[in-house]
C-alpha cells in the first residue's frame, strides 16, 4: 500500500480507499516509493484520473508523485487548485471566481496563475511545513469549506457538518455555536463565496 492519499489537512497518508481526483506537487518520493517531502513546487494542482489515454506507473523513479483525493472539496482544503491542462474549464472558472472573491490583490484576468499560487502557498503551509488555518464562525462559511471540530476534519454542506474519512462522509450534524479553525485556505473560501461550487462525494 502506497502513501498517496491526501487528507483535508494536506497530509499524505496510506489507505486502501480510492480517490476521484489526482494531485501533483512535484517529485516527493524516493526510489523506494517513500514520501520524503511535503512538496517541491508551489503550483499544487488537482487533475482528472484519466486524460488523453496517457498511462504512467504510480511513483515512478524521478517522476512527479501522483497522489489522490476523495473529492474536489478535499483537494481545495489541502490547498490545491484545478489543473489548466486536464481540467481547463474548472481552472478557468476557479481563476475567474478567485479574482472576484479576492479583489484586494488588484489582479485581473491577465494575471499569471503563478501569482495566485504564491498567495495560496502562504495560506496553506507555513515555513515549518505546518498547516495554516484561520478562525471563523461556521455559519459564515460557504458550502465546500472544511473546518476542524473535535480535532477532526468536517465539510460544511447545506448548513451542516459532515465528518470526513478516506472512505466518505459521516452522518450530518448541526453547526456548533462557536468559531472553528478553517482548513480551506482563506482566498479559496472567498472563491466559493464568489460563486465557485466545489464538487464532493455524496
MDAnalysis code that builds the backbone (N, CA, C; Angstrom):
import MDAnalysis as mda
import numpy as np

u = mda.Universe.empty(606, n_residues=202, atom_resindex=np.repeat(np.arange(202), 3), trajectory=True)
u.add_TopologyAttr("name", ["N", "CA", "C"] * 202)
u.add_TopologyAttr("resid", np.arange(1, 203))
u.add_TopologyAttr("resname", ["UNK", "UNK", "UNK", "UNK", "UNK", "UNK", "UNK", "UNK", "UNK", "UNK", "UNK", "UNK", "UNK", "UNK", "UNK", "UNK", "UNK", "UNK", "UNK", "UNK", "UNK", "UNK", "UNK", "UNK", "UNK", "UNK", "UNK", "UNK", "UNK", "UNK", "UNK", "UNK", "UNK", "UNK", "UNK", "UNK", "UNK", "UNK", "UNK", "UNK", "UNK", "UNK", "UNK", "UNK", "UNK", "UNK", "UNK", "UNK", "UNK", "UNK", "UNK", "UNK", "UNK", "UNK", "UNK", "UNK", "UNK", "UNK", "UNK", "UNK", "UNK", "UNK", "UNK", "UNK", "UNK", "UNK", "UNK", "UNK", "UNK", "UNK", "UNK", "UNK", "UNK", "UNK", "UNK", "UNK", "UNK", "UNK", "UNK", "UNK", "UNK", "UNK", "UNK", "UNK", "UNK", "UNK", "UNK", "UNK", "UNK", "UNK", "UNK", "UNK", "UNK", "UNK", "UNK", "UNK", "UNK", "UNK", "UNK", "UNK", "UNK", "UNK", "UNK", "UNK", "UNK", "UNK", "UNK", "UNK", "UNK", "UNK", "UNK", "UNK", "UNK", "UNK", "UNK", "UNK", "UNK", "UNK", "UNK", "UNK", "UNK", "UNK", "UNK", "UNK", "UNK", "UNK", "UNK", "UNK", "UNK", "UNK", "UNK", "UNK", "UNK", "UNK", "UNK", "UNK", "UNK", "UNK", "UNK", "UNK", "UNK", "UNK", "UNK", "UNK", "UNK", "UNK", "UNK", "UNK", "UNK", "UNK", "UNK", "UNK", "UNK", "UNK", "UNK", "UNK", "UNK", "UNK", "UNK", "UNK", "UNK", "UNK", "UNK", "UNK", "UNK", "UNK", "UNK", "UNK", "UNK", "UNK", "UNK", "UNK", "UNK", "UNK", "UNK", "UNK", "UNK", "UNK", "UNK", "UNK", "UNK", "UNK", "UNK", "UNK", "UNK", "UNK", "UNK", "UNK", "UNK", "UNK", "UNK", "UNK", "UNK", "UNK", "UNK", "UNK", "UNK", "UNK", "UNK", "UNK", "UNK", "UNK"])
u.atoms.positions = np.array([
    [0.847, -1.198, 0.000],
    [0.000, 0.000, 0.000],
    [0.888, 1.255, 0.000],
    [0.678, 2.136, -0.960],
    [1.488, 3.341, -1.085],
    [0.925, 4.490, -0.240],
    [1.811, 5.371, 0.156],
    [1.409, 6.591, 0.862],
    [1.067, 7.625, -0.207],
    [-0.188, 7.669, -0.618],
    [-0.523, 8.533, -1.751],
    [-1.947, 9.090, -1.712],
    [-2.544, 9.149, -0.529],
    [-3.890, 9.734, -0.395],
    [-3.797, 10.976, 0.482],
    [-4.453, 12.075, 0.094],
    [-4.336, 13.353, 0.789],
    [-5.586, 13.644, 1.612],
    [-5.368, 14.099, 2.847],
    [-6.462, 14.462, 3.748],
    [-6.763, 15.954, 3.625],
    [-7.870, 16.423, 4.218],
    [-8.156, 17.864, 4.209],
    [-7.092, 18.702, 4.928],
    [-6.292, 18.062, 5.784],
    [-5.193, 18.756, 6.444],
    [-3.998, 18.929, 5.511],
    [-4.057, 18.291, 4.338],
    [-2.943, 18.352, 3.402],
    [-1.924, 17.260, 3.610],
    [-2.141, 16.375, 4.607],
    [-1.220, 15.286, 4.874],
    [-1.405, 14.172, 3.858],
    [-0.323, 13.461, 3.561],
    [-0.350, 12.353, 2.613],
    [-0.278, 11.062, 3.427],
    [-1.316, 10.232, 3.323],
    [-1.443, 9.051, 4.171],
    [-1.537, 7.775, 3.339],
    [-1.449, 6.635, 4.038],
    [-1.671, 5.333, 3.420],
    [-3.105, 4.888, 3.690],
    [-3.804, 4.451, 2.661],
    [-5.145, 3.916, 2.817],
    [-5.477, 3.094, 1.577],
    [-6.339, 2.110, 1.742],
    [-6.765, 1.304, 0.599],
    [-7.908, 1.971, -0.170],
    [-8.479, 3.036, 0.391],
    [-9.583, 3.743, -0.271],
    [-9.083, 4.436, -1.536],
    [-9.907, 4.423, -2.561],
    [-9.535, 5.038, -3.831],
    [-10.004, 6.495, -3.889],
    [-9.372, 7.285, -4.744],
    [-9.740, 8.679, -4.889],
    [-10.430, 8.951, -6.211],
    [-11.056, 10.128, -6.309],
    [-11.756, 10.508, -7.536],
    [-10.982, 11.532, -8.360],
    [-9.929, 12.109, -7.773],
    [-9.078, 13.081, -8.458],
    [-7.621, 12.823, -8.078],
    [-6.717, 13.250, -8.946],
    [-5.282, 13.094, -8.692],
    [-4.653, 14.435, -8.363],
    [-3.589, 14.407, -7.549],
    [-2.889, 15.629, -7.201],
    [-1.424, 15.583, -7.585],
    [-0.811, 16.763, -7.641],
    [0.598, 16.877, -8.019],
    [1.206, 18.082, -7.308],
    [2.346, 17.851, -6.636],
    [3.134, 18.937, -6.037],
    [4.591, 18.820, -6.453],
    [4.854, 18.009, -7.488],
    [6.227, 17.764, -7.903],
    [6.720, 16.415, -7.397],
    [8.004, 16.190, -7.485],
    [8.617, 14.929, -7.074],
    [8.831, 14.917, -5.558],
    [8.079, 14.046, -4.869],
    [8.129, 13.987, -3.405],
    [8.684, 12.660, -2.885],
    [8.782, 11.650, -3.730],
    [9.168, 10.315, -3.273],
    [10.583, 9.939, -3.721],
    [11.128, 8.896, -3.055],
    [12.445, 8.378, -3.426],
    [12.298, 7.104, -4.250],
    [13.413, 6.434, -4.493],
    [13.388, 5.231, -5.329],
    [12.649, 4.061, -4.669],
    [12.394, 4.169, -3.357],
    [11.643, 3.136, -2.646],
    [10.152, 3.495, -2.542],
    [9.739, 4.512, -3.267],
    [8.348, 4.992, -3.260],
    [7.925, 5.489, -1.878],
    [8.878, 6.091, -1.165],
    [8.615, 6.671, 0.148],
    [8.527, 8.188, 0.020],
    [7.520, 8.807, 0.653],
    [7.373, 10.262, 0.631],
    [8.468, 10.885, 1.501],
    [9.253, 11.776, 0.923],
    [10.376, 12.380, 1.637],
    [10.205, 13.872, 1.890],
    [9.217, 14.501, 1.269],
    [8.984, 15.933, 1.452],
    [7.510, 16.216, 1.203],
    [6.944, 17.291, 1.804],
    [5.520, 17.595, 1.611],
    [5.215, 18.233, 0.255],
    [6.206, 18.873, -0.354],
    [6.004, 19.486, -1.671],
    [7.354, 19.858, -2.257],
    [7.375, 20.081, -3.564],
    [8.556, 20.618, -4.239],
    [8.201, 21.878, -5.010],
    [6.985, 21.906, -5.587],
    [6.524, 23.046, -6.365],
    [5.501, 23.857, -5.579],
    [5.367, 25.137, -5.899],
    [4.314, 25.953, -5.287],
    [3.007, 25.856, -6.062],
    [3.049, 25.277, -7.256],
    [1.822, 25.031, -8.020],
    [1.280, 23.668, -7.592],
    [0.334, 23.678, -6.656],
    [-0.306, 22.438, -6.206],
    [-1.582, 22.280, -7.012],
    [-1.634, 21.268, -7.879],
    [-2.766, 21.155, -8.787],
    [-3.574, 19.872, -8.544],
    [-4.794, 19.893, -9.048],
    [-5.701, 18.755, -8.976],
    [-6.072, 18.358, -10.402],
    [-5.902, 17.070, -10.725],
    [-6.097, 16.579, -12.083],
    [-7.148, 15.473, -12.133],
    [-7.622, 15.195, -13.329],
    [-8.521, 14.060, -13.529],
    [-7.699, 12.775, -13.494],
    [-8.371, 11.651, -13.280],
    [-7.664, 10.371, -13.202],
    [-7.227, 9.864, -14.570],
    [-7.975, 10.231, -15.622],
    [-7.638, 9.801, -16.974],
    [-7.656, 10.998, -17.903],
    [-6.630, 11.081, -18.783],
    [-6.553, 12.216, -19.706],
    [-5.792, 11.799, -20.958],
    [-6.462, 11.875, -22.111],
    [-5.857, 11.602, -23.420],
    [-5.145, 10.243, -23.476],
    [-5.706, 9.256, -22.811],
    [-5.158, 7.882, -22.835],
    [-3.716, 7.805, -22.339],
    [-3.290, 8.773, -21.558],
    [-1.938, 8.720, -21.000],
    [-1.871, 7.657, -19.905],
    [-0.795, 6.879, -19.917],
    [-0.580, 5.848, -18.914],
    [0.791, 6.061, -18.278],
    [0.840, 5.943, -16.961],
    [2.125, 6.095, -16.278],
    [2.094, 5.283, -14.992],
    [3.198, 4.651, -14.632],
    [3.263, 3.927, -13.359],
    [3.268, 4.919, -12.205],
    [2.568, 4.574, -11.136],
    [2.492, 5.456, -9.977],
    [3.822, 5.469, -9.239],
    [4.285, 6.658, -8.891],
    [5.535, 6.872, -8.159],
    [6.740, 6.248, -8.874],
    [6.840, 6.492, -10.172],
    [7.993, 6.023, -10.932],
    [9.239, 6.806, -10.517],
    [10.424, 6.193, -10.566],
    [11.660, 6.894, -10.175],
    [11.878, 8.159, -10.994],
    [12.150, 9.258, -10.317],
    [12.467, 10.509, -10.984],
    [11.296, 11.261, -11.579],
    [10.056, 10.733, -11.433],
    [8.869, 11.382, -11.971],
    [8.055, 12.020, -10.838],
    [7.163, 12.955, -11.196],
    [6.378, 13.602, -10.145],
    [5.530, 12.581, -9.392],
    [5.215, 12.894, -8.166],
    [4.476, 11.983, -7.298],
    [2.977, 12.136, -7.506],
    [2.320, 11.054, -7.882],
    [0.866, 11.059, -8.018],
    [0.245, 10.726, -6.663],
    [-0.697, 11.542, -6.225],
    [-1.489, 11.188, -5.051],
    [-2.941, 11.551, -5.324],
    [-3.833, 11.174, -4.405],
    [-5.244, 11.171, -4.750],
    [-6.121, 11.783, -3.657],
    [-7.243, 12.349, -4.096],
    [-8.213, 12.993, -3.206],
    [-9.550, 12.272, -3.284],
    [-10.273, 12.252, -2.171],
    [-11.609, 11.683, -2.191],
    [-12.507, 12.484, -3.126],
    [-12.411, 13.824, -3.066],
    [-13.227, 14.680, -3.925],
    [-12.570, 16.041, -4.061],
    [-13.213, 16.922, -4.826],
    [-12.616, 18.234, -5.087],
    [-12.586, 19.108, -3.844],
    [-13.614, 19.030, -3.001],
    [-13.621, 19.831, -1.781],
    [-12.425, 19.489, -0.902],
    [-12.079, 18.197, -0.831],
    [-10.909, 17.771, -0.070],
    [-9.635, 18.360, -0.655],
    [-9.529, 18.368, -1.977],
    [-8.326, 18.905, -2.620],
    [-8.166, 20.393, -2.338],
    [-9.263, 21.132, -2.347],
    [-9.189, 22.557, -2.035],
    [-8.776, 22.782, -0.584],
    [-9.314, 21.967, 0.337],
    [-8.943, 22.109, 1.740],
    [-7.447, 21.907, 1.925],
    [-6.874, 20.982, 1.157],
    [-5.440, 20.718, 1.226],
    [-4.617, 21.833, 0.579],
    [-5.274, 22.713, -0.170],
    [-4.578, 23.844, -0.772],
    [-4.308, 23.725, -2.256],
    [-4.959, 22.756, -2.921],
    [-4.759, 22.566, -4.357],
    [-5.786, 23.363, -5.161],
    [-5.487, 23.530, -6.446],
    [-6.417, 24.189, -7.376],
    [-6.472, 23.374, -8.661],
    [-7.494, 23.578, -9.513],
    [-7.623, 22.783, -10.745],
    [-6.468, 23.007, -11.719],
    [-6.113, 21.930, -12.416],
    [-5.070, 21.959, -13.441],
    [-5.590, 22.642, -14.707],
    [-4.761, 23.486, -15.321],
    [-5.184, 24.198, -16.529],
    [-5.066, 23.345, -17.793],
    [-4.450, 22.159, -17.702],
    [-4.370, 21.300, -18.887],
    [-5.539, 20.319, -18.932],
    [-5.683, 19.484, -17.914],
    [-6.703, 18.434, -17.970],
    [-8.047, 18.864, -17.391],
    [-8.086, 19.994, -16.681],
    [-9.353, 20.490, -16.111],
    [-9.508, 21.969, -16.460],
    [-9.368, 22.280, -17.725],
    [-9.314, 23.689, -18.153],
    [-10.571, 24.475, -17.780],
    [-11.744, 23.895, -17.958],
    [-12.969, 24.645, -17.657],
    [-13.059, 24.945, -16.163],
    [-12.723, 23.969, -15.328],
    [-12.748, 24.193, -13.884],
    [-11.667, 25.201, -13.472],
    [-10.484, 25.092, -14.090],
    [-9.393, 26.015, -13.764],
    [-9.745, 27.450, -14.148],
    [-10.367, 27.617, -15.320],
    [-10.761, 28.957, -15.762],
    [-11.826, 29.535, -14.837],
    [-12.791, 28.689, -14.446],
    [-13.832, 29.148, -13.520],
    [-13.232, 29.488, -12.168],
    [-12.298, 28.662, -11.706],
    [-11.653, 28.927, -10.426],
    [-10.944, 30.284, -10.454],
    [-10.176, 30.550, -11.503],
    [-9.460, 31.826, -11.578],
    [-10.436, 32.994, -11.618],
    [-11.499, 32.858, -12.408],
    [-12.495, 33.934, -12.520],
    [-13.105, 34.261, -11.158],
    [-13.533, 33.217, -10.437],
    [-14.165, 33.455, -9.135],
    [-13.143, 33.817, -8.060],
    [-11.905, 33.338, -8.207],
    [-10.856, 33.755, -7.263],
    [-10.631, 35.263, -7.383],
    [-10.535, 35.756, -8.604],
    [-10.346, 37.193, -8.830],
    [-11.524, 37.993, -8.275],
    [-12.733, 37.488, -8.483],
    [-13.928, 38.169, -7.985],
    [-13.978, 38.177, -6.465],
    [-13.552, 37.070, -5.852],
    [-13.636, 36.957, -4.399],
    [-12.490, 37.583, -3.643],
    [-11.406, 37.937, -4.360],
    [-10.216, 38.480, -3.694],
    [-9.728, 39.747, -4.398],
    [-10.575, 40.774, -4.462],
    [-10.225, 41.984, -5.217],
    [-9.101, 42.798, -4.584],
    [-8.829, 42.544, -3.312],
    [-7.813, 43.342, -2.611],
    [-6.413, 43.191, -3.202],
    [-6.182, 42.130, -3.992],
    [-4.854, 41.931, -4.579],
    [-4.654, 42.733, -5.861],
    [-5.724, 43.246, -6.429],
    [-5.605, 44.050, -7.637],
    [-5.268, 43.251, -8.881],
    [-5.515, 41.937, -8.851],
    [-5.237, 41.089, -10.005],
    [-6.362, 41.201, -11.035],
    [-6.071, 40.769, -12.272],
    [-7.096, 40.728, -13.308],
    [-6.927, 39.459, -14.138],
    [-7.721, 39.319, -15.179],
    [-7.717, 38.088, -15.974],
    [-6.371, 37.791, -16.617],
    [-5.532, 38.820, -16.789],
    [-4.216, 38.617, -17.396],
    [-3.137, 38.280, -16.372],
    [-3.482, 38.299, -15.108],
    [-2.518, 37.973, -14.060],
    [-2.101, 36.510, -14.179],
    [-0.809, 36.210, -14.203],
    [-0.359, 34.808, -14.287],
    [-0.853, 34.004, -13.088],
    [-1.218, 32.761, -13.326],
    [-1.707, 31.910, -12.240],
    [-0.623, 31.707, -11.182],
    [0.635, 31.878, -11.546],
    [1.728, 31.728, -10.580],
    [1.585, 32.692, -9.413],
    [1.085, 33.895, -9.671],
    [0.925, 34.866, -8.593],
    [-0.158, 34.423, -7.614],
    [-1.199, 33.767, -8.132],
    [-2.232, 33.205, -7.255],
    [-1.654, 32.019, -6.484],
    [-0.836, 31.192, -7.167],
    [-0.189, 30.071, -6.489],
    [0.698, 30.554, -5.340],
    [1.370, 31.668, -5.533],
    [2.235, 32.204, -4.472],
    [1.418, 32.586, -3.242],
    [0.234, 33.146, -3.457],
    [-0.640, 33.503, -2.340],
    [-1.162, 32.240, -1.665],
    [-1.573, 31.260, -2.454],
    [-2.059, 30.002, -1.897],
    [-0.981, 29.308, -1.074],
    [0.264, 29.406, -1.516],
    [1.347, 28.762, -0.774],
    [1.453, 29.317, 0.646],
    [1.290, 30.620, 0.789],
    [1.357, 31.246, 2.120],
    [0.139, 30.906, 2.962],
    [-0.994, 30.614, 2.307],
    [-2.233, 30.343, 3.026],
    [-2.378, 28.879, 3.455],
    [-1.612, 27.979, 2.853],
    [-1.826, 26.555, 3.135],
    [-0.757, 25.934, 4.026],
    [0.470, 26.465, 4.014],
    [1.548, 25.842, 4.777],
    [2.540, 26.910, 5.212],
    [3.031, 26.796, 6.469],
    [3.972, 27.807, 6.958],
    [5.413, 27.352, 6.736],
    [6.358, 28.140, 7.231],
    [7.772, 27.836, 6.995],
    [8.237, 26.580, 7.728],
    [7.457, 26.135, 8.708],
    [7.754, 24.883, 9.417],
    [6.970, 23.707, 8.834],
    [6.366, 23.921, 7.656],
    [5.580, 22.894, 6.963],
    [4.327, 22.487, 7.739],
    [3.802, 23.391, 8.529],
    [2.567, 23.126, 9.271],
    [1.384, 23.775, 8.561],
    [0.219, 23.142, 8.674],
    [-0.991, 23.636, 8.030],
    [-1.383, 25.004, 8.583],
    [-1.666, 25.950, 7.695],
    [-2.136, 27.278, 8.092],
    [-3.662, 27.245, 8.185],
    [-4.214, 27.765, 9.271],
    [-5.664, 27.847, 9.431],
    [-6.040, 29.258, 9.883],
    [-7.335, 29.549, 9.898],
    [-7.832, 30.797, 10.469],
    [-9.160, 30.502, 11.143],
    [-9.586, 31.377, 12.036],
    [-10.807, 31.163, 12.804],
    [-11.989, 31.880, 12.146],
    [-13.145, 31.212, 12.136],
    [-14.339, 31.822, 11.545],
    [-15.586, 31.157, 12.127],
    [-16.666, 31.932, 12.181],
    [-17.964, 31.390, 12.560],
    [-18.439, 30.476, 11.433],
    [-18.728, 29.203, 11.692],
    [-19.111, 28.297, 10.605],
    [-20.361, 28.729, 9.842],
    [-21.235, 29.496, 10.478],
    [-22.441, 29.979, 9.798],
    [-22.069, 30.895, 8.632],
    [-20.903, 31.549, 8.727],
    [-20.477, 32.491, 7.693],
    [-19.708, 31.827, 6.563],
    [-19.515, 30.513, 6.633],
    [-18.705, 29.815, 5.642],
    [-19.571, 29.161, 4.560],
    [-19.106, 29.189, 3.316],
    [-19.887, 28.605, 2.207],
    [-19.742, 27.093, 2.126],
    [-20.672, 26.459, 1.403],
    [-20.584, 25.026, 1.143],
    [-19.244, 24.694, 0.486],
    [-18.678, 23.545, 0.877],
    [-17.404, 23.121, 0.306],
    [-16.209, 23.428, 1.185],
    [-16.424, 24.242, 2.229],
    [-15.352, 24.605, 3.142],
    [-15.139, 23.504, 4.179],
    [-13.889, 23.273, 4.527],
    [-13.556, 22.319, 5.592],
    [-13.145, 23.056, 6.857],
    [-13.614, 22.539, 7.996],
    [-13.269, 23.093, 9.301],
    [-12.813, 21.956, 10.209],
    [-12.240, 22.341, 11.348],
    [-11.839, 21.365, 12.363],
    [-12.810, 21.449, 13.525],
    [-13.372, 20.309, 13.917],
    [-14.279, 20.241, 15.059],
    [-13.936, 18.974, 15.830],
    [-13.603, 19.121, 17.120],
    [-13.173, 17.969, 17.895],
    [-11.925, 17.316, 17.326],
    [-11.027, 18.134, 16.770],
    [-9.765, 17.674, 16.168],
    [-9.954, 16.844, 14.889],
    [-11.162, 16.843, 14.338],
    [-11.444, 16.081, 13.120],
    [-11.865, 17.022, 11.995],
    [-11.595, 16.647, 10.719],
    [-11.991, 17.490, 9.587],
    [-13.458, 17.266, 9.213],
    [-14.182, 18.368, 9.044],
    [-15.589, 18.307, 8.664],
    [-15.835, 19.197, 7.455],
    [-16.666, 18.718, 6.541],
    [-17.114, 19.502, 5.400],
    [-18.397, 20.240, 5.768],
    [-18.483, 21.501, 5.386],
    [-19.728, 22.251, 5.540],
    [-20.525, 22.128, 4.251],
    [-21.759, 21.632, 4.386],
    [-22.637, 21.478, 3.228],
    [-24.081, 21.618, 3.686],
    [-24.803, 22.534, 3.050],
    [-26.218, 22.773, 3.341],
    [-26.462, 23.041, 4.831],
    [-25.591, 23.852, 5.404],
    [-25.759, 24.262, 6.790],
    [-25.500, 23.179, 7.814],
    [-24.789, 22.120, 7.437],
    [-24.487, 21.022, 8.344],
    [-23.003, 20.666, 8.258],
    [-22.531, 19.972, 9.287],
    [-21.169, 19.447, 9.296],
    [-21.181, 17.977, 8.898],
    [-20.216, 17.581, 8.057],
    [-20.123, 16.190, 7.609],
    [-18.701, 15.702, 7.875],
    [-18.555, 14.732, 8.753],
    [-17.245, 14.211, 9.122],
    [-16.571, 13.529, 7.940],
    [-15.319, 13.919, 7.659],
    [-14.550, 13.341, 6.554],
    [-13.850, 12.068, 7.004],
    [-13.796, 11.093, 6.114],
    [-12.911, 9.941, 6.273],
    [-12.425, 9.570, 4.884],
    [-11.423, 8.723, 4.799],
    [-10.889, 8.335, 3.496],
    [-11.920, 7.611, 2.649],
    [-12.919, 6.999, 3.299],
    [-13.945, 6.243, 2.583],
    [-15.169, 7.078, 2.219],
    [-15.360, 8.221, 2.865],
    [-16.539, 9.037, 2.592],
    [-16.920, 9.878, 3.791],
    [-18.117, 10.477, 3.737],
    [-18.575, 11.360, 4.803],
    [-19.514, 10.653, 5.765],
    [-19.460, 11.105, 7.032],
    [-20.315, 10.536, 8.060],
    [-21.674, 11.218, 8.114],
    [-22.451, 10.828, 9.107],
    [-23.795, 11.399, 9.300],
    [-23.674, 12.889, 9.631],
    [-24.551, 13.693, 9.035],
    [-24.509, 15.145, 9.224],
    [-24.878, 15.531, 10.649],
    [-24.241, 16.610, 11.127],
    [-24.590, 17.156, 12.431],
    [-24.706, 18.668, 12.329],
    [-25.386, 19.275, 13.277],
    [-25.631, 20.716, 13.243],
    [-24.345, 21.506, 13.452],
    [-24.326, 22.715, 12.912],
    [-23.180, 23.589, 13.110],
    [-23.100, 24.028, 14.576],
    [-21.922, 24.034, 15.152],
    [-21.772, 24.496, 16.536],
    [-21.870, 26.018, 16.625],
    [-22.191, 26.509, 17.785],
    [-22.297, 27.955, 18.017],
    [-20.973, 28.500, 18.525],
    [-19.931, 28.322, 17.772],
    [-18.600, 28.777, 18.163],
    [-17.734, 28.893, 16.928],
    [-16.700, 29.704, 17.006],
    [-15.776, 29.809, 15.884],
    [-14.953, 28.529, 15.788],
    [-14.620, 28.162, 14.551],
    [-13.839, 26.960, 14.299],
    [-12.620, 27.299, 13.449],
    [-11.597, 26.440, 13.527],
    [-10.436, 26.576, 12.658],
    [-10.819, 26.122, 11.254],
    [-10.500, 26.935, 10.273],
    [-10.846, 26.647, 8.877],
    [-9.625, 26.066, 8.168],
    [-9.791, 24.904, 7.547],
    [-8.707, 24.253, 6.822],
    [-8.560, 24.778, 5.404],
    [-9.661, 25.066, 4.748],
    [-9.618, 25.566, 3.370],
    [-8.972, 26.953, 3.359],
    [-7.936, 27.170, 2.541],
    [-7.271, 28.478, 2.502],
    [-8.258, 29.638, 2.312],
    [-7.948, 30.751, 2.961],
    [-8.895, 31.870, 3.011],
    [-9.286, 32.387, 1.629],
    [-8.348, 32.533, 0.714],
    [-8.713, 33.063, -0.606],
    [-9.578, 32.069, -1.390],
    [-9.438, 30.761, -1.097],
    [-10.298, 29.769, -1.733],
    [-11.703, 29.828, -1.140],
    [-11.802, 30.046, 0.169],
    [-13.121, 30.262, 0.785],
    [-13.805, 31.451, 0.117],
    [-13.048, 32.529, -0.109],
    [-13.607, 33.700, -0.795],
    [-14.037, 33.360, -2.223],
    [-13.306, 32.433, -2.850],
    [-13.656, 31.979, -4.201],
    [-14.997, 31.257, -4.184],
    [-15.216, 30.426, -3.175],
    [-16.511, 29.745, -3.029],
    [-17.629, 30.769, -2.809],
    [-17.364, 31.755, -1.969],
    [-18.367, 32.788, -1.701],
    [-18.720, 33.550, -2.978],
    [-17.721, 33.701, -3.867],
    [-17.939, 34.448, -5.112],
    [-18.706, 33.651, -6.155],
    [-18.830, 32.312, -5.942],
    [-19.642, 31.551, -6.882],
    [-19.102, 30.214, -7.335],
    [-17.856, 29.871, -6.989],
    [-17.335, 28.563, -7.387],
    [-17.825, 27.515, -6.392],
    [-18.539, 26.497, -6.879],
    [-19.025, 25.425, -6.013],
    [-18.214, 24.173, -6.272],
    [-17.395, 23.747, -5.303],
    [-16.596, 22.537, -5.498],
    [-17.471, 21.302, -5.473],
    [-17.047, 20.270, -6.150],
    [-17.782, 19.003, -6.134],
    [-17.371, 18.193, -4.914],
    [-18.300, 17.378, -4.418],
    [-17.985, 16.490, -3.293],
    [-18.757, 15.198, -3.441],
    [-18.184, 14.151, -2.866],
    [-18.816, 12.839, -2.903],
    [-20.065, 12.857, -2.026],
    [-21.163, 12.365, -2.553],
    [-22.413, 12.306, -1.773],
    [-22.423, 11.079, -0.854],
])
